[in-house]
Amino acid sequence: MLSLRHLMRAKRWAQNPPSLKRVKLVFAAIALALIILGMEHFGFWPEWAKAERIPRIL
């Protein structure tokens, strides 16, 4: 169940929706992240760009 705060935010968003430019920006950022994730998953991401874990010394 949605709380009253979520319903009020949805009401404000419906009254003042984001611009088309903002929507395109968000979708472009999501697409870029998915492309990078796919490249890394299928082995096309270069080794120099991968992060290495540093072992913790206690």
C-alpha positions in Angstrom: 0.0 0.0 0.0 1.3 3.5 -0.9 1.7 6.0 1.9 0.2 9.5 1.6 3.7 10.9 0.9 4.1 8.7 -2.2 0.6 9.7 -3.4 1.4 13.4 -3.0 4.7 13.0 -4.9 2.8 11.2 -7.7 0.2 14.0 -7.8 3.0 16.7 -8.1 4.7 14.6 -10.8 1.5 14.3 -12.8 0.9 18.0 -12.5 4.4 19.0 -13.5 5.9 16.1 -15.6 9.6 16.2 -16.5 10.5 17.7 -19.8 11.2 15.5 -22.9 14.9 16.5 -22.6 15.1 15.2 -19.0 13.4 11.9 -20.0 15.8 11.4 -22.9 18.8 12.1 -20.6 17.6 9.5 -18.1 17.0 6.9 -20.8 20.4 7.6 -22.4 22.1 7.1 -19.0 20.3 3.8 -18.5 21.2 2.7 -22.0 24.9 3.6 -21.5 25.0 1.6 -18.2 23.4 -1.4 -19.9 25.9 -1.2 -22.8 28.8 -1.1 -20.4 27.4 -4.0 -18.4 26.9 -6.1 -21.5 30.4 -5.4 -22.7 31.8 -6.5 -19.4 29.6 -9.6 -19.3 30.6 -10.8 -22.8 34.3 -10.0 -22.3 34.7 -6.9 -24.5 35.6 -4.6 -21.7 39.4 -3.9 -21.6 41.4 -5.3 -18.7 42.9 -1.9 -17.8 39.4 -0.6 -17.1 38.4 -3.2 -14.6 38.7 -2.5 -10.9 40.8 -4.9 -8.8 40.1 -5.7 -5.2 42.9 -4.8 -2.8 43.3 -7.4 -0.1 42.7 -6.2 3.4 45.5 -6.7 5.8 44.4 -7.0 9.4 
